[in-house]
Amino acid sequence: MIPVFSLTLYFSIYVVFESTDMDELEKRLTDRGIKPTSIRLLVLKAMLEFEYAFSLADLEDKLDTVDKSTLSRTINLFHEKLLIHSIDDGSGSVKYSVCHQSCLCSVGDMHLHFHCNHCGNTFCLESISIPEIRLPDKFLLESVNFVLKGYCDHCSKFAT
């Protein structure tokens, strides 16, 4: 069977998606209440291709033909609609990662992150939940930032 392709044009950017990939990307956006425009589909596809948490600068490098303010607005929208979550890994640059479809970014959905001191990449450790912490009375937890630092599997040979 020959796969069906869709060609999407946004200014002078051509992106070819298999129809099933396009449908999945559109569904991920619409499930979060985001209108699936060509540029949003392109940005989501690029985000999903990262194997580690990415910064705005990483996304700008990957999508160098897309206007920086468009990328910034898209990241803000995706973050507001809980399609992505942000990570402050202490590097001075906020990182982002695409959430699983069932994630609502509640405290129960939060997981650990690992920042590699050698390559600088930050990874989501989704299989390790943030432990429950008992706070004093009248304290209200809104978010948690739990980042482990060390050497990733590719860089551990450089550990001293």
N, C-alpha and C positions, 0 to 999 in steps of 0.2 A: 504494500500500500504506500502510495506517495504522500508524504506529509504535506499538509496545507500550511502555507505561510501567509502572514499579514505583513504588509509594508507600511510603516508609520513614518510620516514626514513631520518634523518640527523644525521650522526654518530650513537650514541646510543640513540637518542631521537625519540620516537614514538608519533605521534600526530594523533588523529582520528578526522576528520572533516566530517560533513554531506556534501554531494556533493554540495548542494546549497550554504552552507556557504563558501566552498572552492572557488566556482565560484565568489561569491561576493567579497571575499578577493582578489582574483587574479585580478578582474576587478578594484578594488580600486588602486592596485599597477600599473597595466598597464595603467590606465587612467592618471597617473602621470609620465609615462615614466620609471617605475621601473620594472626590470625583476623579476617576482614572483618565487624566489627560496624558498626552504623548510624553511630555517631559517627566511627569510623575512616574510613569511606567519605566522610562529609561533610568531614572534615579533609583527606583526600587530594585530593578534588575542589577544595577551596578553595586548597590549595597549588599545584595544577597551573594555576590561573587567574592566578597572579602572573606578570608578565612580567620580573621581576627577583627577586633573592634577598630573602627576607622574614625579618623578626624575629618573635619571639613576640608582641610588641606589635602588629605588622601583622596577624598571624593573629587576635589577640584583637579587633581593630577589625573585621575582616572577618566574624568569627563571634561577634558580641557576645552572643548568647544561650547560648553554650556556656561552661561553667564553666572558669575560668582554670587550675585545677589539672588538669582533664581534658585541656586543650590541652597543658599542659606535659608530662604523662605520655605523651601520644600522640606528641609531638615526640621525647621521649627514646626511646620504643619504636621509632619509625621510624628514628631515627639509629642505634640499637643494631643494628637489622636491615638497615642499609645501604640503606634506601629513600630517605633524604635524606642530604646531606652538609652540614657546617657550614663557615662562612667567618668568620674574624676579619678584618674589613676596617679595623680601627683606629678605628671609630666609637664603640666602647664597648658595642655591642650585637651579639651573635652573630647572624649571618644564616644562613639555610638555603635549600637548593634541592633539588628532587626529582631524584634520580639517574635516568639512563637505565636501561632494564631490564637491559642487559648489564653495567652498572657494578658493580664489586665494591669500589670505593673503595680500590683498591690504588694504589701509587705510579704505576704505568703508566696508571691511569685519571684521574689528577689533571690539572687544567687551570688556566689563569690565570683571575683574576677582575679586574674593573674597577670601581672605586668612583668615582662622580661627586662631585666636590667641591662642586657647586652644588645638585643635587637630593637628594644623599645616597643614591641608589639604587646597589646593587651588582649587577653582571651577571656571569653565568658566560660565559667565552669558551671554550666547549667545543671549538672547532676549533683552539685553540692549546694544545698539551700543554706541561707543565712540562719544560724541557730536562733531560737527564740530567746529573747532577752527580757527579763523582768525589770521593768522600770519602776521607779518610786511612784507613789500615788500622785495623781493629777499630772503626770508626764504623759504626753501624747506623741507617739512615734509616727512620723510622716514618711521618712525615707531612711535608707541605710546605704552606706558606701563601704563595702568590705573588699579591700584589694590586697592580695598577697603579692609579694615581690620576690623575685629570684631569677632563675634561668629556665627558659622553656626547653622543650625536648630537643630543639635544633641547636640551642646555644649552651646546653649544660656542659659540653666539652670545654667551654671557655671559663668555667667557674674556677675560682682560685681557692 
